[in-house]
Amino acid sequence: MYIIKVKGKAKIPDYIQIRDENFVLVAYFRADRPLKSVEKFGLEGKEEQLEKLIQNLPFGKLQKLDL
């Protein structure tokens, strides 16, 4: 899977996209909100690691998600 952080503008918040190996959108959520339903895309038990990754993730750079 891949992860990208999208910068919001004005009143639109920053978002996180998680995409599968074919770059199909699997999850889309606000960067400042707690993670919900991570078990839907197979990341249960890795919430803290994902939260740290999101905080340090640069905007607009697609990265391989290896947790």
Secondary structure by P-SEA (a helix, b strand, c coil): cbbbbbbbcccccbbbbbbcccccccbbbbcccccccccccccccaaaaaaaaaaaccccccccccc
